[in-house]
Structures are given as C-alpha cells and as structure tokens.
C-alpha cells in the first residue's frame, strides 16, 4: 500500500499545481476588471478613488474565501480518491480538483461580464441617482416655500 501512495505523489503535485494556476488566473481576471474600470473612469473624466480600489480588494477577498472553501472540499475528495486507488485498486477515478475549477470558471465569467459591462449603464445609474437627489431637494425646497407662504 505504501508503494501505491508514493506512486500517487506526481498526481497530487499536478493537482496542487493546477489549483495554484486556477487561483492565479482568478487574480488575473480581477486585475483585468480593475484595469478596465480604471480605464472607463479615466475616459469619463472621473477621479480614481481609493473607495473603488477598496471594493476590488473586498471582492477579491470574497472570491478567494469561496475558492478556499471549494478547494478544501476538493482536498477531501482527492484524499478519498488516493485512498481508493491505494487501498482498493480503483485506478480509473481521476485525481482532479473539480469544484475549485468550476468556482474559478464562475468567478472568471463574472469578471469578464464586468469588463464588458457598458460604462454607459454605470453612467445611467449615476444619472438616475443624481436626478433622484435633485428631485428630493426640489421637493424639500418647495415644501419650505409652501410653509413660508402659509405663515404669511
């Protein structure tokens, strides 16, 4: 059985390298989205603020927390596969971090969608927010004027 366990070592190293590559590619996707957001802000003439960078760091932390949980589940699954291969002779079960790969693909898709999100949509949301604030302010000013008219 010990020989079978030692024989699994190259497969385990390969699975670890694949997982590390997935983590690195997620980082590249996050950085690509950040660069895209900075470029869009510069194009709109907006100041680049630390608030947006803080959001990116928070987003990365959330992504990596989820990815770490998936990797832990994959580690359990890979441990079980190693045991089945070494103890029971099941050689047909692949040693592969499936959940981590699916999680990394999902995160990358989210980031690609964010990159291709039109800056116009973001501008429209900002315009809608500004219009709502202006409407509230004008209503408040109108209410004050009516209050003054009633007093006189």
HULINMO-V444093 format. One record per residue. RES is the residue in one letter. PHI is phi in degrees with one decimal (* if undefined). D_LAST is the distance of its C-alpha to the last C-alpha in Angstrom with 1 decimal. Layout:
res=<RES/RES>
phi=<PHI/PHI>
d_last=<D_LAST/D_LAST>
//
This chain:
res=<X/X/X/X/X/X/X/X/X/X/X/X/X/X/X/X/X/X/X/X/X/X/X/X/X/X/X/X/X/X/X/X/X/X/X/X/X/X/X/X/X/X/X/X/X/X/X/X/X/X/X/X/X/X/X/X/X/X/X/X/X/X/X/X/X/X/X/X/X/X/X/X/X/X/X/X/X/X/X/X/X/X/X/X/X/X/X/X/X/X/X/X/X/X/X/X/X/X/X/X/X/X/X/X/X/X/X/X/X/X/X/X/X/X/X/X/X/X/X/X/X/X/X/X/X/X/X/X/X/X/X/X/X/X/X/X/X/X/X/X/X/X/X/X/X/X/X/X/X/X/X/X>
phi=<*/-60.8/-64.5/-65.4/-65.1/-65.1/-66.7/-82.5/-55.9/-60.9/-67.8/-66.3/-61.2/-63.9/-65.2/-65.6/-63.9/-63.5/-63.7/-62.0/-62.7/-64.9/-61.8/-66.2/-67.4/-63.2/-60.1/-61.7/-64.9/-64.2/-66.1/-64.4/-65.5/-61.9/-62.0/-63.7/-64.2/-64.8/-64.3/-64.6/-65.1/-63.3/-63.6/-83.9/79.0/-84.6/-75.0/-86.2/-112.4/-68.6/-61.6/-67.8/-66.5/-62.5/-61.3/-64.3/-64.8/-63.7/-63.4/-61.3/-62.4/-63.0/-59.6/-70.7/-63.2/-64.5/-63.9/-63.6/-62.8/-65.3/-66.5/-63.1/-63.7/-61.8/-61.9/-63.7/-64.6/-67.4/-60.4/-64.3/-65.9/-60.3/-61.7/-62.6/-68.5/-75.1/-88.0/-111.8/79.0/-79.0/-91.0/-85.2/-84.6/-74.2/-97.2/-147.0/-79.2/-62.8/-65.9/-63.0/-62.1/-64.5/-63.2/-64.2/-63.8/-60.6/-64.0/-62.7/-63.6/-59.8/-67.4/-63.6/-60.4/-64.6/-63.4/-86.3/-62.7/-69.2/-63.7/-60.2/-64.4/-66.0/-63.0/-62.4/-62.4/-63.6/-64.2/-61.6/-62.7/-63.8/-63.2/-65.1/-63.2/-62.7/-61.7/-62.1/-64.1/-64.2/-64.2/-62.8/-65.1/-64.9/-62.3/-65.0/-64.8/-63.3/-62.7/-66.1/-63.9/-70.9/-71.1/-84.0>
d_last=<97.6/97.0/98.3/95.9/93.0/94.0/94.4/90.7/89.6/89.4/87.2/84.9/84.6/83.8/81.1/79.6/79.6/78.0/75.2/74.7/74.5/71.9/69.7/70.2/69.3/66.1/65.3/66.0/63.7/60.9/61.5/61.7/58.2/56.9/58.4/57.0/53.5/53.8/55.1/52.2/49.6/51.4/51.4/47.7/47.2/45.8/46.7/49.3/47.9/49.7/47.5/49.3/52.6/51.8/51.1/54.5/56.2/54.6/55.7/59.2/59.4/58.3/60.9/63.7/63.0/63.5/66.5/68.0/67.8/69.5/72.1/72.9/73.4/75.6/77.6/78.3/79.4/81.6/83.2/84.1/85.5/87.6/88.9/89.8/91.6/93.5/94.3/94.6/95.5/92.6/92.6/90.6/87.2/85.3/83.9/80.5/76.9/75.4/72.1/71.4/72.2/69.9/67.1/67.6/67.7/64.4/62.7/64.1/62.9/59.3/59.5/61.0/58.1/55.6/57.4/57.3/53.7/51.9/49.6/47.5/46.8/45.6/43.5/42.0/41.1/39.5/37.5/36.4/35.3/33.4/31.7/30.7/29.1/27.3/26.0/24.8/23.1/21.3/20.2/18.9/17.0/15.6/14.6/12.8/10.9/10.1/9.0/6.6/5.4/5.5/3.8/0.0>
//
